[in-house]
Amino acid sequence: MRRGIACADRPASALRRSARVSDFFAVVDFSLSVTGPIFVVLALGYWLMRRRMIDDAFVNAGSRLVFNIALPALLFISIAKTRFHDAANLALIAFGVGVTVIVWLMLEAIAARLVSEPRDRGVVVQGGFRSNMGIVGLAYCVNAYGDDGLVAASLYLALVTIVFNVIAVITLGRSLDRSQGVGAMARGIATNPLIIAIVLALPVSWLALDVPGWVLQSGQYFANLTLPLALLCTGAALDFRQLRREVGSTMLAGTAKLVAVPLVFVLGGLAWGFRGVDLGVLLLMSSAPTAAASYVMVRAMGGNATLAANIIALTTVGSILTTSVGVMVLRGLSLM
C-alpha cells in the first residue's frame, strides 16, 4: 500500500518542482526584459566609442540633443496625453519627494563621518541620491510596464526632478563653500528644459486639453530618439580607467546608490502599502545609476569632477546587476 502511495506522489512532486523551475525562469526572463536592453545599448555605445565609430563630438552633441530637445519632448507628450485626474498618484509622488529628502539627510550625516576630504562630501552625497531617472529609470519602467510605466514614471519624475536639483545645489554649495542664493537657484530650475517641459505639460493634462495631432506626431519623432541615443552616449562616455582613483569615496557613493537607497525606498514603500506598478516605479527609479547631470554640476562648481565621473561609471554598470536582483526578488514575491 505504501509503495502505491509513494508512486502516486512522485508525479505530483515532480510537477511541483517543474512548476517552481518554470516560475523561476519566468521571473528571470522578466528581470532580463527590464535590464537586458539597457545593458545591450550601453555596451554598444562603449564598443562603438572604442572602435572610433563615434567620438566625443558625437557624445557631446547627442547629449545636448537629448537634454534640450528629445527628453523634454518625451516627458511633455507622455504627460500631456495622460488625463491627470485618472493617472496621478499623489501619494506615490509625495512619498518619493519625502523619502528623497530623508535619504539626502542620511547621506549628509554618513559623508560627514566617512569622507575625510570636506570638499568631496557633496560629490559623494549627490552621487548617492541623484538617480538618472530621466533616461535609465524611465527606460527601466517602460521595459517593465510599457505605457502604464511611462505614465506613472513621468508624473513621478516631474516633481522629484525639481527636488533633486534643489538639494544638489545645496549639498554641493555647502561642501565647496560656494552657496548659491535663492535667485540663482530659482533661475537654474526655471531654465532647466526638463522642468520647462513638465510645467508646460501639467496644465494640458490637468485640463484634459486636446493637443493637435501634428504637434504630437512631430514631438513623437524626437521622443523616440531619447532612450536609444541617451544610452548610446552614456555607454560611450564610460571610462573605467578612472575607477582606480578615489576608490574609497567612489565605493561609498556606489554602495549607497545601488543598495542602500533602493532598500530604503522599497521597504518604505512596502510599509506604506504600495504594490504592483507603484512599487515597481519606486524600485526602478531609485535603483537607476547616478545621473550624468551630477558630473556637469560638480565640474561647473569647481568640485572633484574625477570622483563624480567615477561614481557615474560604477553605478551605471552596477545598476544592471542590482536592479535585476531587485526585480527578481519583488517579482518572485508577486509584489511588482
Phi and psi restraints in degrees (value plus and minus 20) as a CYANA .aco file:
   2 ARG   PHI     -81.6   -41.6
   2 ARG   PSI     -58.3   -18.3
   3 ARG   PHI     -81.1   -41.1
   3 ARG   PSI     -60.8   -20.8
   4 GLY   PHI     -83.6   -43.6
   4 GLY   PSI     -61.6   -21.6
   5 ILE   PHI     -84.4   -44.4
   5 ILE   PSI     -63.5   -23.5
   6 ALA   PHI     -81.0   -41.0
   6 ALA   PSI     -62.5   -22.5
   7 CYS   PHI     -85.4   -45.4
   7 CYS   PSI     -56.0   -16.0
   8 ALA   PHI     -90.1   -50.1
   8 ALA   PSI     -52.8   -12.8
   9 ASP   PHI     -93.5   -53.5
   9 ASP   PSI     -47.5    -7.5
  10 ARG   PHI     -80.7   -40.7
  10 ARG   PSI     -68.6   -28.6
  11 PRO   PHI     -79.5   -39.5
  11 PRO   PSI     -61.1   -21.1
  12 ALA   PHI     -83.6   -43.6
  12 ALA   PSI     -62.1   -22.1
  13 SER   PHI     -83.6   -43.6
  13 SER   PSI     -61.9   -21.9
  14 ALA   PHI     -84.0   -44.0
  14 ALA   PSI     -58.6   -18.6
  15 LEU   PHI     -85.1   -45.1
  15 LEU   PSI     -59.9   -19.9
  16 ARG   PHI     -83.8   -43.8
  16 ARG   PSI     -62.4   -22.4
  17 ARG   PHI     -84.2   -44.2
  17 ARG   PSI     -60.8   -20.8
  18 SER   PHI     -83.5   -43.5
  18 SER   PSI     -59.4   -19.4
  19 ALA   PHI     -85.7   -45.7
  19 ALA   PSI     -60.8   -20.8
  20 ARG   PHI     -84.0   -44.0
  20 ARG   PSI     -62.2   -22.2
  21 VAL   PHI     -82.8   -42.8
  21 VAL   PSI     -63.1   -23.1
  22 SER   PHI     -82.6   -42.6
  22 SER   PSI     -62.6   -22.6
  23 ASP   PHI     -82.8   -42.8
  23 ASP   PSI     -60.5   -20.5
  24 PHE   PHI     -81.6   -41.6
  24 PHE   PSI     -66.2   -26.2
  25 PHE   PHI     -88.3   -48.3
  25 PHE   PSI     -49.8    -9.8
  26 ALA   PHI     -86.1   -46.1
  26 ALA   PSI     -60.1   -20.1
  27 VAL   PHI     -85.7   -45.7
  27 VAL   PSI     -64.4   -24.4
  28 VAL   PHI     -81.8   -41.8
  28 VAL   PSI     -62.0   -22.0
  29 ASP   PHI     -83.1   -43.1
  29 ASP   PSI     -61.7   -21.7
  30 PHE   PHI     -83.8   -43.8
  30 PHE   PSI     -63.5   -23.5
  31 SER   PHI     -79.6   -39.6
  31 SER   PSI     -65.8   -25.8
  32 LEU   PHI     -86.6   -46.6
  32 LEU   PSI     -51.4   -11.4
  33 SER   PHI     -87.7   -47.7
  33 SER   PSI     -44.5    -4.5
  34 VAL   PHI    -101.7   -61.7
  34 VAL   PSI     -69.1   -29.1
  35 THR   PHI    -119.3   -79.3
  35 THR   PSI     -43.9    -3.9
  36 GLY   PHI     -78.5   -38.5
  36 GLY   PSI     -69.8   -29.8
  37 PRO   PHI     -80.4   -40.4
  37 PRO   PSI     -53.5   -13.5
  38 ILE   PHI     -84.0   -44.0
  38 ILE   PSI     -66.1   -26.1
  39 PHE   PHI     -81.6   -41.6
  39 PHE   PSI     -62.5   -22.5
  40 VAL   PHI     -81.3   -41.3
  40 VAL   PSI     -66.3   -26.3
  41 VAL   PHI     -91.4   -51.4
  41 VAL   PSI     -58.6   -18.6
  42 LEU   PHI     -80.4   -40.4
  42 LEU   PSI     -66.6   -26.6
  43 ALA   PHI     -83.5   -43.5
  43 ALA   PSI     -57.3   -17.3
  44 LEU   PHI     -83.6   -43.6
  44 LEU   PSI     -63.2   -23.2
  45 GLY   PHI     -81.2   -41.2
  45 GLY   PSI     -62.7   -22.7
  46 TYR   PHI     -82.5   -42.5
  46 TYR   PSI     -63.6   -23.6
  47 TRP   PHI     -87.8   -47.8
  47 TRP   PSI     -62.9   -22.9
  48 LEU   PHI     -82.0   -42.0
  48 LEU   PSI     -56.8   -16.8
  49 MET   PHI     -87.1   -47.1
  49 MET   PSI     -62.4   -22.4
  50 ARG   PHI     -90.2   -50.2
  50 ARG   PSI     -47.1    -7.1
  51 ARG   PHI    -105.2   -65.2
  51 ARG   PSI     -22.0    18.0
  52 ARG   PHI      41.4    81.4
  52 ARG   PSI       8.6    48.6
  53 MET   PHI    -101.6   -61.6
  53 MET   PSI     -42.0    -2.0
  54 ILE   PHI    -150.9  -110.9
  54 ILE   PSI     140.8   180.8
  55 ASP   PHI    -157.5  -117.5
  55 ASP   PSI    -194.6  -154.6
  56 ASP   PHI     -80.7   -40.7
  56 ASP   PSI     -56.1   -16.1
  57 ALA   PHI     -82.4   -42.4
  57 ALA   PSI     -61.0   -21.0
  58 PHE   PHI     -83.0   -43.0
  58 PHE   PSI     -65.3   -25.3
  59 VAL   PHI     -83.4   -43.4
  59 VAL   PSI     -64.6   -24.6
  60 ASN   PHI     -83.8   -43.8
  60 ASN   PSI     -66.3   -26.3
  61 ALA   PHI     -86.9   -46.9
  61 ALA   PSI     -62.5   -22.5
  62 GLY   PHI     -83.5   -43.5
  62 GLY   PSI     -60.6   -20.6
  63 SER   PHI     -84.8   -44.8
  63 SER   PSI     -61.3   -21.3
  64 ARG   PHI     -85.2   -45.2
  64 ARG   PSI     -59.8   -19.8
  65 LEU   PHI     -83.0   -43.0
  65 LEU   PSI     -63.1   -23.1
  66 VAL   PHI     -84.2   -44.2
  66 VAL   PSI     -68.4   -28.4
  67 PHE   PHI     -88.3   -48.3
  67 PHE   PSI     -59.6   -19.6
  68 ASN   PHI    -112.5   -72.5
  68 ASN   PSI     -47.1    -7.1
  69 ILE   PHI    -144.1  -104.1
  69 ILE   PSI     -79.8   -39.8
  70 ALA   PHI     -87.0   -47.0
  70 ALA   PSI     -71.3   -31.3
  71 LEU   PHI     -86.3   -46.3
  71 LEU   PSI     -63.0   -23.0
  72 PRO   PHI     -76.7   -36.7
  72 PRO   PSI     -59.4   -19.4
  73 ALA   PHI     -83.6   -43.6
  73 ALA   PSI     -62.6   -22.6
  74 LEU   PHI     -81.0   -41.0
  74 LEU   PSI     -66.8   -26.8
  75 LEU   PHI     -85.6   -45.6
  75 LEU   PSI     -62.7   -22.7
  76 PHE   PHI     -81.0   -41.0
  76 PHE   PSI     -68.5   -28.5
  77 ILE   PHI     -85.6   -45.6
  77 ILE   PSI     -64.4   -24.4
  78 SER   PHI     -85.0   -45.0
  78 SER   PSI     -55.2   -15.2
  79 ILE   PHI     -99.7   -59.7
  79 ILE   PSI     -63.8   -23.8
  80 ALA   PHI     -83.0   -43.0
  80 ALA   PSI     -53.6   -13.6
  81 LYS   PHI     -99.2   -59.2
  81 LYS   PSI     -27.7    12.3
  82 THR   PHI    -117.3   -77.3
  82 THR   PSI     116.0   156.0
  83 ARG   PHI    -101.8   -61.8
  83 ARG   PSI      90.9   130.9
  84 PHE   PHI     -74.5   -34.5
  84 PHE   PSI     -65.7   -25.7
  85 HIS   PHI     -86.6   -46.6
  85 HIS   PSI     -45.4    -5.4
  86 ASP   PHI    -104.6   -64.6
  86 ASP   PSI     -52.7   -12.7
  87 ALA   PHI    -127.8   -87.8
  87 ALA   PSI     -44.1    -4.1
  88 ALA   PHI     -86.5   -46.5
  88 ALA   PSI     107.8   147.8
  89 ASN   PHI    -132.7   -92.7
  89 ASN   PSI      68.6   108.6
  90 LEU   PHI     -84.3   -44.3
  90 LEU   PSI     -51.0   -11.0
  91 ALA   PHI     -84.9   -44.9
  91 ALA   PSI     -62.0   -22.0
  92 LEU   PHI     -85.3   -45.3
  92 LEU   PSI     -63.6   -23.6
  93 ILE   PHI     -85.0   -45.0
  93 ILE   PSI     -64.6   -24.6
  94 ALA   PHI     -82.4   -42.4
  94 ALA   PSI     -60.1   -20.1
  95 PHE   PHI     -82.2   -42.2
  95 PHE   PSI     -65.5   -25.5
  96 GLY   PHI     -80.7   -40.7
  96 GLY   PSI     -63.4   -23.4
  97 VAL   PHI     -85.0   -45.0
  97 VAL   PSI     -66.5   -26.5
  98 GLY   PHI     -83.8   -43.8
  98 GLY   PSI     -64.7   -24.7
  99 VAL   PHI     -90.2   -50.2
  99 VAL   PSI     -52.5   -12.5
 100 THR   PHI     -79.9   -39.9
 100 THR   PSI     -63.9   -23.9
 101 VAL   PHI     -86.0   -46.0
 101 VAL   PSI     -61.6   -21.6
 102 ILE   PHI     -82.8   -42.8
 102 ILE   PSI     -65.3   -25.3
 103 VAL   PHI     -80.7   -40.7
 103 VAL   PSI     -62.7   -22.7
 104 TRP   PHI     -78.1   -38.1
 104 TRP   PSI     -67.2   -27.2
 105 LEU   PHI     -84.8   -44.8
 105 LEU   PSI     -59.0   -19.0
 106 MET   PHI     -83.1   -43.1
 106 MET   PSI     -63.3   -23.3
 107 LEU   PHI     -87.0   -47.0
 107 LEU   PSI     -55.2   -15.2
 108 GLU   PHI     -79.8   -39.8
 108 GLU   PSI     -64.6   -24.6
 109 ALA   PHI     -86.2   -46.2
 109 ALA   PSI     -60.8   -20.8
 110 ILE   PHI     -87.8   -47.8
 110 ILE   PSI     -64.7   -24.7
 111 ALA   PHI     -82.8   -42.8
 111 ALA   PSI     -55.9   -15.9
 112 ALA   PHI     -82.4   -42.4
 112 ALA   PSI     -48.7    -8.7
 113 ARG   PHI    -110.6   -70.6
 113 ARG   PSI     -56.1   -16.1
 114 LEU   PHI    -125.7   -85.7
 114 LEU   PSI     -36.1     3.9
 115 VAL   PHI    -122.9   -82.9
 115 VAL   PSI      91.4   131.4
 116 SER   PHI     -91.1   -51.1
 116 SER   PSI     -53.6   -13.6
 117 GLU   PHI    -106.2   -66.2
 117 GLU   PSI      91.1   131.1
 118 PRO   PHI     -75.7   -35.7
 118 PRO   PSI     -56.5   -16.5
 119 ARG   PHI     -89.5   -49.5
 119 ARG   PSI     -37.9     2.1
 120 ASP   PHI    -110.6   -70.6
 120 ASP   PSI     -31.2     8.8
 121 ARG   PHI     -83.7   -43.7
 121 ARG   PSI     -62.2   -22.2
 122 GLY   PHI     -84.5   -44.5
 122 GLY   PSI     -55.3   -15.3
 123 VAL   PHI     -85.0   -45.0
 123 VAL   PSI     -63.6   -23.6
 124 VAL   PHI     -85.3   -45.3
 124 VAL   PSI     -63.9   -23.9
 125 VAL   PHI     -82.7   -42.7
 125 VAL   PSI     -67.4   -27.4
 126 GLN   PHI     -82.5   -42.5
 126 GLN   PSI     -61.2   -21.2
 127 GLY   PHI     -82.5   -42.5
 127 GLY   PSI     -46.7    -6.7
 128 GLY   PHI    -101.4   -61.4
 128 GLY   PSI     -52.0   -12.0
 129 PHE   PHI    -127.8   -87.8
 129 PHE   PSI     -41.3    -1.3
 130 ARG   PHI    -109.2   -69.2
 130 ARG   PSI      79.6   119.6
 131 SER   PHI    -101.1   -61.1
 131 SER   PSI     129.5   169.5
 132 ASN   PHI    -101.8   -61.8
 132 ASN   PSI      46.5    86.5
 133 MET   PHI     -91.3   -51.3
 133 MET   PSI     -55.8   -15.8
 134 GLY   PHI     -87.7   -47.7
 134 GLY   PSI     -44.6    -4.6
 135 ILE   PHI    -134.3   -94.3
 135 ILE   PSI     -90.2   -50.2
 136 VAL   PHI     -91.9   -51.9
 136 VAL   PSI     -65.5   -25.5
 137 GLY   PHI     -79.0   -39.0
 137 GLY   PSI     -64.5   -24.5
 138 LEU   PHI     -83.6   -43.6
 138 LEU   PSI     -60.2   -20.2
 139 ALA   PHI     -84.3   -44.3
 139 ALA   PSI     -61.6   -21.6
 140 TYR   PHI     -75.4   -35.4
 140 TYR   PSI     -68.6   -28.6
 141 CYS   PHI     -85.9   -45.9
 141 CYS   PSI     -59.4   -19.4
 142 VAL   PHI     -84.9   -44.9
 142 VAL   PSI     -63.1   -23.1
 143 ASN   PHI     -83.8   -43.8
 143 ASN   PSI     -54.9   -14.9
 144 ALA   PHI    -100.4   -60.4
 144 ALA   PSI     -61.0   -21.0
 145 TYR   PHI    -148.9  -108.9
 145 TYR   PSI     -17.9    22.1
 146 GLY   PHI      47.1    87.1
 146 GLY   PSI    -160.5  -120.5
 147 ASP   PHI     -83.7   -43.7
 147 ASP   PSI     -54.8   -14.8
 148 ASP   PHI     -81.0   -41.0
 148 ASP   PSI     -61.6   -21.6
 149 GLY   PHI     -86.9   -46.9
 149 GLY   PSI     -58.2   -18.2
 150 LEU   PHI     -83.8   -43.8
 150 LEU   PSI     -63.6   -23.6
 151 VAL   PHI     -84.7   -44.7
 151 VAL   PSI     -70.4   -30.4
 152 ALA   PHI     -81.7   -41.7
 152 ALA   PSI     -62.1   -22.1
 153 ALA   PHI     -91.4   -51.4
 153 ALA   PSI     -55.4   -15.4
 154 SER   PHI     -85.2   -45.2
 154 SER   PSI     -64.9   -24.9
 155 LEU   PHI     -87.4   -47.4
 155 LEU   PSI     -57.9   -17.9
 156 TYR   PHI     -83.4   -43.4
 156 TYR   PSI     -66.4   -26.4
 157 LEU   PHI     -79.7   -39.7
 157 LEU   PSI     -52.7   -12.7
 158 ALA   PHI     -75.5   -35.5
 158 ALA   PSI     -70.5   -30.5
 159 LEU   PHI    -109.0   -69.0
 159 LEU   PSI     -54.8   -14.8
 160 VAL   PHI     -86.6   -46.6
 160 VAL   PSI     -52.5   -12.5
 161 THR   PHI     -80.2   -40.2
 161 THR   PSI     -61.0   -21.0
 162 ILE   PHI     -82.4   -42.4
 162 ILE   PSI     -63.4   -23.4
 163 VAL   PHI     -83.0   -43.0
 163 VAL   PSI     -63.0   -23.0
 164 PHE   PHI     -73.9   -33.9
 164 PHE   PSI     -68.1   -28.1
 165 ASN   PHI     -84.8   -44.8
 165 ASN   PSI     -61.1   -21.1
 166 VAL   PHI     -85.0   -45.0
 166 VAL   PSI     -71.2   -31.2
 167 ILE   PHI     -95.0   -55.0
 167 ILE   PSI     -44.3    -4.3
 168 ALA   PHI     -85.0   -45.0
 168 ALA   PSI     -63.4   -23.4
 169 VAL   PHI     -82.6   -42.6
 169 VAL   PSI     -61.2   -21.2
 170 ILE   PHI     -84.6   -44.6
 170 ILE   PSI     -69.2   -29.2
 171 THR   PHI     -89.2   -49.2
 171 THR   PSI     -58.7   -18.7
 172 LEU   PHI     -90.7   -50.7
 172 LEU   PSI     -59.7   -19.7
 173 GLY   PHI     -81.4   -41.4
 173 GLY   PSI     -61.2   -21.2
 174 ARG   PHI     -84.3   -44.3
 174 ARG   PSI     -67.0   -27.0
 175 SER   PHI     -94.4   -54.4
 175 SER   PSI     -46.3    -6.3
 176 LEU   PHI    -120.9   -80.9
 176 LEU   PSI     -16.5    23.5
 177 ASP   PHI      35.6    75.6
 177 ASP   PSI      19.5    59.5
 178 ARG   PHI    -151.6  -111.6
 178 ARG   PSI      33.4    73.4
 179 SER   PHI     -82.3   -42.3
 179 SER   PSI     113.5   153.5
 180 GLN   PHI    -116.3   -76.3
 180 GLN   PSI     127.5   167.5
 181 GLY   PHI     -92.1   -52.1
 181 GLY   PSI     150.4   190.4
 182 VAL   PHI     -82.3   -42.3
 182 VAL   PSI     -57.8   -17.8
 183 GLY   PHI     -82.7   -42.7
 183 GLY   PSI     -65.5   -25.5
 184 ALA   PHI     -84.6   -44.6
 184 ALA   PSI     -59.8   -19.8
 185 MET   PHI     -84.9   -44.9
 185 MET   PSI     -62.0   -22.0
 186 ALA   PHI     -84.1   -44.1
 186 ALA   PSI     -60.4   -20.4
 187 ARG   PHI     -83.5   -43.5
 187 ARG   PSI     -61.0   -21.0
 188 GLY   PHI     -81.7   -41.7
 188 GLY   PSI     -59.2   -19.2
 189 ILE   PHI     -91.9   -51.9
 189 ILE   PSI     -62.7   -22.7
 190 ALA   PHI     -88.3   -48.3
 190 ALA   PSI     -45.1    -5.1
 191 THR   PHI    -119.2   -79.2
 191 THR   PSI     -16.4    23.6
 192 ASN   PHI     -92.6   -52.6
 192 ASN   PSI      99.3   139.3
 193 PRO   PHI     -77.6   -37.6
 193 PRO   PSI     -54.7   -14.7
 194 LEU   PHI     -86.3   -46.3
 194 LEU   PSI     -62.9   -22.9
 195 ILE   PHI     -89.3   -49.3
 195 ILE   PSI     -57.9   -17.9
 196 ILE   PHI     -79.5   -39.5
 196 ILE   PSI     -66.6   -26.6
 197 ALA   PHI     -81.1   -41.1
 197 ALA   PSI     -62.0   -22.0
 198 ILE   PHI     -84.7   -44.7
 198 ILE   PSI     -65.3   -25.3
 199 VAL   PHI     -84.0   -44.0
 199 VAL   PSI     -57.9   -17.9
 200 LEU   PHI     -89.7   -49.7
 200 LEU   PSI     -54.0   -14.0
 201 ALA   PHI     -99.6   -59.6
 201 ALA   PSI     -51.5   -11.5
 202 LEU   PHI     -80.0   -40.0
 202 LEU   PSI     -66.4   -26.4
 203 PRO   PHI     -85.2   -45.2
 203 PRO   PSI     -51.9   -11.9
 204 VAL   PHI     -81.9   -41.9
 204 VAL   PSI     -64.2   -24.2
 205 SER   PHI     -88.5   -48.5
 205 SER   PSI     -63.6   -23.6
 206 TRP   PHI     -82.3   -42.3
 206 TRP   PSI     -63.6   -23.6
 207 LEU   PHI    -109.2   -69.2
 207 LEU   PSI     -20.5    19.5
 208 ALA   PHI      35.9    75.9
 208 ALA   PSI      23.5    63.5
 209 LEU   PHI     -96.7   -56.7
 209 LEU   PSI     126.0   166.0
 210 ASP   PHI    -109.7   -69.7
 210 ASP   PSI     100.7   140.7
 211 VAL   PHI    -107.9   -67.9
 211 VAL   PSI     113.6   153.6
 212 PRO   PHI     -72.7   -32.7
 212 PRO   PSI     122.0   162.0
 213 GLY   PHI     -79.1   -39.1
 213 GLY   PSI     -57.8   -17.8
 214 TRP   PHI     -87.2   -47.2
 214 TRP   PSI     -51.9   -11.9
 215 VAL   PHI     -87.6   -47.6
 215 VAL   PSI     -65.5   -25.5
 216 LEU   PHI     -82.2   -42.2
 216 LEU   PSI     -63.5   -23.5
 217 GLN   PHI     -86.4   -46.4
 217 GLN   PSI     -61.3   -21.3
 218 SER   PHI     -83.2   -43.2
 218 SER   PSI     -65.1   -25.1
 219 GLY   PHI     -84.8   -44.8
 219 GLY   PSI     -53.7   -13.7
 220 GLN   PHI     -84.6   -44.6
 220 GLN   PSI     -53.1   -13.1
 221 TYR   PHI     -78.0   -38.0
 221 TYR   PSI     -65.0   -25.0
 222 PHE   PHI     -91.3   -51.3
 222 PHE   PSI     -59.0   -19.0
 223 ALA   PHI     -80.6   -40.6
 223 ALA   PSI     -56.7   -16.7
 224 ASN   PHI     -86.7   -46.7
 224 ASN   PSI     -40.1    -0.1
 225 LEU   PHI     -93.4   -53.4
 225 LEU   PSI     -44.9    -4.9
 226 THR   PHI     -76.3   -36.3
 226 THR   PSI     -83.6   -43.6
 227 LEU   PHI     -87.9   -47.9
 227 LEU   PSI     -68.1   -28.1
 228 PRO   PHI     -83.5   -43.5
 228 PRO   PSI     -62.7   -22.7
 229 LEU   PHI     -87.6   -47.6
 229 LEU   PSI     -63.0   -23.0
 230 ALA   PHI     -83.2   -43.2
 230 ALA   PSI     -62.1   -22.1
 231 LEU   PHI     -89.8   -49.8
 231 LEU   PSI     -57.2   -17.2
 232 LEU   PHI     -79.4   -39.4
 232 LEU   PSI     -66.7   -26.7
 233 CYS   PHI     -85.7   -45.7
 233 CYS   PSI     -59.0   -19.0
 234 THR   PHI     -83.4   -43.4
 234 THR   PSI     -65.3   -25.3
 235 GLY   PHI     -84.0   -44.0
 235 GLY   PSI     -60.3   -20.3
 236 ALA   PHI     -85.7   -45.7
 236 ALA   PSI     -49.4    -9.4
 237 ALA   PHI    -103.2   -63.2
 237 ALA   PSI     -27.8    12.2
 238 LEU   PHI     -86.7   -46.7
 238 LEU   PSI     116.3   156.3
 239 ASP   PHI    -157.6  -117.6
 239 ASP   PSI      76.1   116.1
 240 PHE   PHI     -93.8   -53.8
 240 PHE   PSI     -34.2     5.8
 241 ARG   PHI     -86.1   -46.1
 241 ARG   PSI     -46.8    -6.8
 242 GLN   PHI     -89.8   -49.8
 242 GLN   PSI     -39.8     0.2
 243 LEU   PHI     -86.0   -46.0
 243 LEU   PSI     -35.3     4.7
 244 ARG   PHI     -93.5   -53.5
 244 ARG   PSI     -34.4     5.6
 245 ARG   PHI    -118.5   -78.5
 245 ARG   PSI     131.8   171.8
 246 GLU   PHI      33.1    73.1
 246 GLU   PSI      24.6    64.6
 247 VAL   PHI     -82.3   -42.3
 247 VAL   PSI     -65.8   -25.8
 248 GLY   PHI     -81.3   -41.3
 248 GLY   PSI     -70.9   -30.9
 249 SER   PHI     -87.4   -47.4
 249 SER   PSI     -55.5   -15.5
 250 THR   PHI     -83.3   -43.3
 250 THR   PSI     -64.8   -24.8
 251 MET   PHI     -86.4   -46.4
 251 MET   PSI     -56.3   -16.3
 252 LEU   PHI     -83.1   -43.1
 252 LEU   PSI     -69.9   -29.9
 253 ALA   PHI     -85.0   -45.0
 253 ALA   PSI     -60.3   -20.3
 254 GLY   PHI     -84.5   -44.5
 254 GLY   PSI     -62.0   -22.0
 255 THR   PHI     -84.5   -44.5
 255 THR   PSI     -61.2   -21.2
 256 ALA   PHI     -81.9   -41.9
 256 ALA   PSI     -66.8   -26.8
 257 LYS   PHI     -89.4   -49.4
 257 LYS   PSI     -59.8   -19.8
 258 LEU   PHI    -110.5   -70.5
 258 LEU   PSI     -44.6    -4.6
 259 VAL   PHI    -141.1  -101.1
 259 VAL   PSI     -79.6   -39.6
 260 ALA   PHI     -85.7   -45.7
 260 ALA   PSI     -69.0   -29.0
 261 VAL   PHI     -84.6   -44.6
 261 VAL   PSI     -67.5   -27.5
 262 PRO   PHI     -78.8   -38.8
 262 PRO   PSI     -56.8   -16.8
 263 LEU   PHI     -82.7   -42.7
 263 LEU   PSI     -63.2   -23.2
 264 VAL   PHI     -80.7   -40.7
 264 VAL   PSI     -65.3   -25.3
 265 PHE   PHI     -85.7   -45.7
 265 PHE   PSI     -65.7   -25.7
 266 VAL   PHI     -90.1   -50.1
 266 VAL   PSI     -66.9   -26.9
 267 LEU   PHI     -84.7   -44.7
 267 LEU   PSI     -60.8   -20.8
 268 GLY   PHI     -84.1   -44.1
 268 GLY   PSI     -60.6   -20.6
 269 GLY   PHI     -84.0   -44.0
 269 GLY   PSI     -60.2   -20.2
 270 LEU   PHI     -82.8   -42.8
 270 LEU   PSI     -64.1   -24.1
 271 ALA   PHI     -84.5   -44.5
 271 ALA   PSI     -52.1   -12.1
 272 TRP   PHI     -98.9   -58.9
 272 TRP   PSI     -35.2     4.8
 273 GLY   PHI      83.0   123.0
 273 GLY   PSI      -9.1    30.9
 274 PHE   PHI     -97.9   -57.9
 274 PHE   PSI     121.2   161.2
 275 ARG   PHI    -165.1  -125.1
 275 ARG   PSI     151.4   191.4
 276 GLY   PHI      43.5    83.5
 276 GLY   PSI    -155.0  -115.0
 277 VAL   PHI     -80.3   -40.3
 277 VAL   PSI     -59.4   -19.4
 278 ASP   PHI     -81.1   -41.1
 278 ASP   PSI     -67.2   -27.2
 279 LEU   PHI     -87.0   -47.0
 279 LEU   PSI     -57.2   -17.2
 280 GLY   PHI     -80.7   -40.7
 280 GLY   PSI     -62.9   -22.9
 281 VAL   PHI     -81.5   -41.5
 281 VAL   PSI     -62.4   -22.4
 282 LEU   PHI     -80.5   -40.5
 282 LEU   PSI     -65.4   -25.4
 283 LEU   PHI     -84.5   -44.5
 283 LEU   PSI     -70.7   -30.7
 284 LEU   PHI     -89.9   -49.9
 284 LEU   PSI     -55.5   -15.5
 285 MET   PHI     -93.5   -53.5
 285 MET   PSI     -61.0   -21.0
 286 SER   PHI     -95.9   -55.9
 286 SER   PSI     -44.9    -4.9
 287 SER   PHI    -112.4   -72.4
 287 SER   PSI     -21.9    18.1
 288 ALA   PHI     -83.0   -43.0
 288 ALA   PSI     132.3   172.3
 289 PRO   PHI     -87.8   -47.8
 289 PRO   PSI     151.1   191.1
 290 THR   PHI     -81.2   -41.2
 290 THR   PSI     117.5   157.5
 291 ALA   PHI     -86.3   -46.3
 291 ALA   PSI     120.0   160.0
 292 ALA   PHI     -82.9   -42.9
 292 ALA   PSI     -45.8    -5.8
 293 ALA   PHI     -81.6   -41.6
 293 ALA   PSI     -42.9    -2.9
 294 SER   PHI     -84.2   -44.2
 294 SER   PSI     -56.6   -16.6
 295 TYR   PHI     -84.6   -44.6
 295 TYR   PSI     -64.9   -24.9
 296 VAL   PHI     -80.0   -40.0
 296 VAL   PSI     -64.4   -24.4
 297 MET   PHI     -87.7   -47.7
 297 MET   PSI     -62.7   -22.7
 298 VAL   PHI     -82.3   -42.3
 298 VAL   PSI     -63.9   -23.9
 299 ARG   PHI     -84.9   -44.9
 299 ARG   PSI     -62.3   -22.3
 300 ALA   PHI     -85.1   -45.1
 300 ALA   PSI     -49.8    -9.8
 301 MET   PHI    -114.5   -74.5
 301 MET   PSI     -15.7    24.3
 302 GLY   PHI      60.2   100.2
 302 GLY   PSI       5.3    45.3
 303 GLY   PHI    -111.0   -71.0
 303 GLY   PSI    -188.1  -148.1
 304 ASN   PHI    -100.8   -60.8
 304 ASN   PSI      68.4   108.4
 305 ALA   PHI     -87.9   -47.9
 305 ALA   PSI     -51.4   -11.4
 306 THR   PHI     -82.8   -42.8
 306 THR   PSI     -63.9   -23.9
 307 LEU   PHI     -82.2   -42.2
 307 LEU   PSI     -62.5   -22.5
 308 ALA   PHI     -81.4   -41.4
 308 ALA   PSI     -62.2   -22.2
 309 ALA   PHI     -85.2   -45.2
 309 ALA   PSI     -59.8   -19.8
 310 ASN   PHI     -79.0   -39.0
 310 ASN   PSI     -65.3   -25.3
 311 ILE   PHI     -83.0   -43.0
 311 ILE   PSI     -62.2   -22.2
 312 ILE   PHI     -83.0   -43.0
 312 ILE   PSI     -65.3   -25.3
 313 ALA   PHI     -82.6   -42.6
 313 ALA   PSI     -67.3   -27.3
 314 LEU   PHI     -83.0   -43.0
 314 LEU   PSI     -66.7   -26.7
 315 THR   PHI     -93.7   -53.7
 315 THR   PSI     -49.0    -9.0
 316 THR   PHI     -83.9   -43.9
 316 THR   PSI     -63.1   -23.1
 317 VAL   PHI     -97.1   -57.1
 317 VAL   PSI     -65.0   -25.0
 318 GLY   PHI     -85.5   -45.5
 318 GLY   PSI     -49.3    -9.3
 319 SER   PHI     -82.1   -42.1
 319 SER   PSI     -51.8   -11.8
 320 ILE   PHI     -79.1   -39.1
 320 ILE   PSI     -64.4   -24.4
 321 LEU   PHI     -92.4   -52.4
 321 LEU   PSI     -71.5   -31.5
 322 THR   PHI     -86.4   -46.4
 322 THR   PSI     -56.6   -16.6
 323 THR   PHI     -87.7   -47.7
 323 THR   PSI     -59.6   -19.6
 324 SER   PHI     -79.8   -39.8
 324 SER   PSI     -64.2   -24.2
 325 VAL   PHI     -83.3   -43.3
 325 VAL   PSI     -65.0   -25.0
 326 GLY   PHI     -80.8   -40.8
 326 GLY   PSI     -63.6   -23.6
 327 VAL   PHI     -83.9   -43.9
 327 VAL   PSI     -62.2   -22.2
 328 MET   PHI     -80.9   -40.9
 328 MET   PSI     -62.8   -22.8
 329 VAL   PHI     -85.9   -45.9
 329 VAL   PSI     -70.8   -30.8
 330 LEU   PHI     -87.4   -47.4
 330 LEU   PSI     -57.6   -17.6
 331 ARG   PHI     -88.6   -48.6
 331 ARG   PSI     -59.6   -19.6
 332 GLY   PHI     -83.3   -43.3
 332 GLY   PSI     -50.0   -10.0
 333 LEU   PHI    -111.0   -71.0
 333 LEU   PSI     -14.9    25.1
 334 SER   PHI      37.7    77.7
 334 SER   PSI      19.7    59.7
 335 LEU   PHI    -122.2   -82.2
 335 LEU   PSI     -35.3     4.7
